[in-house]
Amino acid sequence: MQRDLPYLRAYSDALQQQVRSLLCDGAGGLTPMLRHKYPQAHSVRTDKALYHYTTDLKNRYLRNADAVNKVLFDNKIHVVRNALGLHTSISRVQGGKLAAKHEIRIAAMFKQAPDEFLRMIVVHELAHLREREHNKAFYQLCLHMEPQYHQYELDVRLYLTHLEGAGERLWVAAV
């Protein structure tokens, strides 16, 4: 019986088979590959630092988009529900206008992950400021902000697959 790879279901059978081989390989498998490719965790540790990280990216690529009012690491986001991060928009009537407040929440498990993983998730959530649906325009915007978006997304999914199998985090907080 072949092992189910829930984070990779949308990928080709050939790629899934490669991952299964890496998982069986042990010493030369998935874990060492991820550690080699991404040797250290990012340095964003606080919600305040995450807010600045996010607003810097937003100001660089989405200057005319609505402001992001709140950004934080959230312990309540469960990756098993396919959420690495969440973008919420709350609309309120203020005077005669409709004002929206945007919040971005990133799964707390990504406090200890490579910068590329955090960047991919933040870029994804920022893209929702302009595009609500996961359509072609949405992914084009993600690629505009991060040209390696699809590779990082795959690698995040490989990391989640590793976590499900081995259960150990690969990166620890930098001191």
N, C-alpha and C positions, 0 to 999 in steps of 0.2 A: 504494500500500500504506500502511495506517495504522500509525503507530508504536505498538509495544507499550508499555503503561504498567504494569509489574509491581507497583508499589506501590499502584496504584489499581484493580486488577482487581475488587475487591468493590463498587466504586461503579458508579453508573448509566452507561449509554452516553452520556447527555447530558453528565454531568459530565466524563467522559473526553474528550469532543469539545471541551468548553470548555478543558480543560488543553492539548490538542493545539494549539488556536488560540493560547493564551498562549505556548506554546513556539515557535510560528512567528512570533510578533509581535515578537520581539527587544526593541527599546527600550521598548516599553510592555507587555512580557510578564510572565512568571512571576517572573523575578529581581527586577525593580524592585518588583513587588507585594509580595514577601516582605520585601525591604529596607524598604519603607515601613511595612508592618504591624508588623514587628519590627525596630526600628532598632538595637538593641544586644544584645550577648551578656550572659548572666548573670555574676555575680562568683564563682561557686562553682568554685574551681580545684583544690583538693586533695581527697584522699580523706577527710581529717578534716572539712573543710567540708561535703562531700557527706553524710557520716554525720550531722552536726548538722542539715543541711537536711532529711534524710529523717526523722530521729527527731522533729524539730519537727512535721512533718506527721503522723506516726504518732501522736504524743501529742495532737495537736489533734483528730484524727478517729477514731482507733482505740485509745483508751486501754486497752481490755480485751484487745486482741490481744497475741499473744506478742511479746516484745522482738525487735528486729532486732540481731543480734550483729555484723554486718560489712556495710559499704557501701563500694563503691569503683568508680572508673572502670576499665574493663577494655579493654585494647588487643586482646584476643583475640576479642571479640565482633564478629562480622561481620554487618553489617546485611543483606547479601545473603541470609542464611539466615533472614530475617524476625525477627531478634532485635534490639531496641533496648536491651533490658535483660533480666536474668535474675533470677528468684527461686529460690533453692534452700533446701531444708530438709533438715537432716541429723538423724536421730533416733538417740539413743544411750540405752542402759539405764544409769541411774545409781541404784544401790541397787535399790529395788523399783519405781522410776518410770521412765517413758520421757520423756526430755528432748529437745526439738528446738532446734536452732540454725538461725537464719534468716540467709541472706546475700542481699544485693541487689547486682547488678553492672550498671553502666550502660555502654553502649558509649562508649569514650573520645572518639569523634568529637563527642559532645554536651558536651564540656568547653567548646567554642566554639559555643554555640547560645543562642537567647533563653531567658529564664527560663521562659516558657510551655511550651517544648518539654521542658525538663528536668523541670518540674513534672508534665507529662502522663505522662512515662515513670516517674517516681518514684511517682506516684499509682497507675499501672497495676500496678507491682510490689508496692506496699503492699496493694492490693486482694487480691492472692494470699495474703496472710496469713489472710484469712477465706474466700475463695472460690478453689478450685483451678482450676475450669473457667471458660472465657469464656462465661458464661451471663447471663441477664437480671439476676440478683442481683449478679453481678460488675460489670456496667456501671452498675447503679444505685448501687453503692458508689463507683465511680469518679466518677460525677456528684455524689454527696454531697460528695466531697472536692474536686472541681474541676468546677463547673457548666459550664464551657466545654470539657470533656474531648473531646467529639466534634469540635469545631472545631479544637482543637489537634492532635488525631490526624490529621485531614485535612491540616492545614498541615505537619506533620512529613512526611507522605507526599509532599506537593508539594515540600518541600525535598529529600527523597531523590530525587525525580524530577529536580529541578534538578541535583543532584550527579551523577547518572548521565549527564545530557546535557552539562552545562557543565564539570563536574569541579572547579569552584572553590567554596571555602567562602565564605559570605556574611558571616560574623562572625569577628572576630579577638579574641583574649583582651584583656580590659580590663587596663590597667596600673595 
